[in-house]
Amino acid sequence: MKDTARAWLIALAGILSAPAWSDDHPELTAADEAYSSEDFELAARLYRKDAELGVVAAQVNLAFLYLDGQGVAQDYHQAATWFLRAAEQGNREAQDNMGALYQDGKGVGKDLVEADKWFILAGAKDKAASLEKQMSQEQVAEARRRATDWLNKAGKNGPR
């Protein structure tokens, strides 16, 4: 009985931990396997296929490959492009990374207002608060207005 229960739990854990997109986008699973095997060039090619179809997870993963220069030449502009596509779909990890890129001026022009907007959208309150110490009241107000405008256009109610 214990072995049967253990097998059931292992099978259930496998089902629950499987990526939701694997049925619709089998290439993504292959990309994850390529990444895990450290075949970053293959992972980049496979992630790109799904990223171009609008799959958020693939966009984020491809952005990280460009950010780190794994399987592709390091390219902050390309990283920003793919993070932005995912961020615009509401992915908080991508939004947080857009904040960091704007704060550091990597792949995009340095822009504290835009960085703060993305940190606000990502729910990165500590990062936003820290950044806002370097900003004027007008800049903070503008960042909050931009975040609210973005949320309104996305059909959401106010900053998260």
C-alpha positions in Angstrom: 0.0 0.0 0.0 2.8 2.4 0.9 4.5 1.8 -2.5 1.2 2.4 -4.4 0.6 5.7 -2.4 4.2 6.8 -3.1 3.8 6.1 -6.8 0.5 8.0 -6.9 2.1 11.0 -5.2 5.1 11.0 -7.5 2.8 10.8 -10.6 0.6 13.6 -9.2 3.6 15.8 -8.5 4.8 15.3 -12.0 1.4 16.2 -13.5 1.1 19.3 -11.2 4.7 20.5 -11.9 4.5 20.1 -15.7 4.5 23.4 -17.6 0.9 24.4 -18.6 2.2 25.3 -22.1 3.8 21.9 -22.9 0.7 20.5 -24.7 0.3 23.5 -26.9 4.0 24.3 -27.4 6.1 21.1 -27.2 9.1 23.0 -28.4 9.2 24.8 -25.0 9.7 21.6 -23.2 12.5 20.7 -25.6 14.0 24.2 -25.0 13.9 23.7 -21.3 15.6 20.3 -21.7 18.2 21.9 -24.0 18.8 24.6 -21.4 19.1 22.0 -18.6 21.7 20.2 -20.7 23.5 23.5 -21.2 22.9 23.4 -24.9 22.2 27.1 -24.8 22.3 27.6 -28.6 19.6 25.0 -29.2 17.6 26.4 -26.2 17.8 29.9 -27.7 16.5 28.7 -31.1 13.6 26.8 -29.5 12.7 29.5 -27.1 12.7 32.0 -30.0 10.1 30.0 -31.9 7.6 30.2 -29.0 8.6 33.7 -28.0 7.7 34.9 -31.5 4.3 33.3 -31.0 3.8 35.4 -27.9 4.5 32.7 -25.3 5.4 34.7 -22.2 7.6 32.0 -20.5 9.6 31.7 -23.8 10.0 35.4 -24.1 11.3 35.7 -20.5 13.7 32.7 -21.0 15.0 34.1 -24.3 15.5 37.5 -22.6 17.7 35.9 -19.9 19.8 34.1 -22.5 20.5 37.5 -24.2 21.1 39.2 -20.8 23.6 36.5 -19.8 25.1 35.8 -23.3 24.2 32.1 -23.1 23.8 30.5 -26.6 23.6 34.0 -28.1 25.9 37.0 -28.1 25.2 39.1 -25.0 22.8 41.8 -26.1 21.1 44.0 -23.6 18.9 45.6 -26.4 17.6 42.1 -27.4 17.1 41.2 -23.7 15.1 44.4 -23.2 13.0 43.7 -26.4 12.0 40.2 -25.1 11.5 41.3 -21.5 9.3 44.2 -22.8 7.1 41.8 -24.8 6.5 39.6 -21.7 6.1 42.7 -19.5 3.4 44.1 -21.7 1.5 40.8 -21.2 1.6 41.4 -17.4 4.5 39.1 -16.5 5.9 40.5 -13.2 9.3 39.0 -13.6 9.7 40.7 -16.9 8.4 43.9 -15.5 10.9 43.8 -12.7 13.7 43.2 -15.2 12.5 46.1 -17.3 12.8 48.3 -14.2 16.3 47.1 -13.6 17.3 47.7 -17.3 15.9 51.2 -17.3 17.5 51.9 -13.9 20.9 50.8 -15.2 20.5 52.0 -18.8 21.2 48.6 -20.2 19.7 48.0 -23.6 17.5 51.1 -23.1 18.2 54.6 -22.2 18.6 55.2 -18.5 15.3 56.5 -17.3 14.4 56.5 -13.6 10.8 57.4 -14.2 10.3 54.4 -16.6 12.3 52.2 -14.2 10.0 53.2 -11.3 6.9 52.6 -13.5 8.0 49.0 -14.2 9.0 48.3 -10.5 5.5 49.6 -9.5 3.8 47.3 -12.0 6.0 44.4 -10.9 4.9 44.9 -7.3 8.6 45.4 -6.4 7.8 47.8 -3.6 11.3 47.8 -2.0 13.0 48.5 -5.4 10.5 51.3 -6.2 10.9 52.8 -2.7 14.7 52.7 -3.0 14.7 54.2 -6.5 12.2 56.9 -5.5 14.7 58.3 -2.9 16.8 59.3 -5.9 13.9 61.0 -7.7 12.0 64.3 -7.4 8.4 64.4 -6.3 7.4 65.2 -9.9 9.3 62.2 -11.2 7.7 59.9 -8.7 4.2 61.3 -9.6 4.9 60.8 -13.3 6.0 57.2 -12.7 2.9 56.5 -10.8 0.7 58.1 -13.5 2.4 56.0 -16.1 1.9 52.8 -14.1 -1.8 53.7 -13.6 -2.2 54.5 -17.3 -0.6 51.2 -18.2 -2.9 49.3 -15.9 -6.0 51.2 -17.2 -5.0 50.3 -20.8 -4.5 46.7 -19.7 -8.0 46.7 -18.1 -6.8 46.5 -14.5 -7.7 48.7 -11.5 -4.8 50.7 -10.1 -1.3 49.7 -9.1 -0.9 46.2 -7.6 
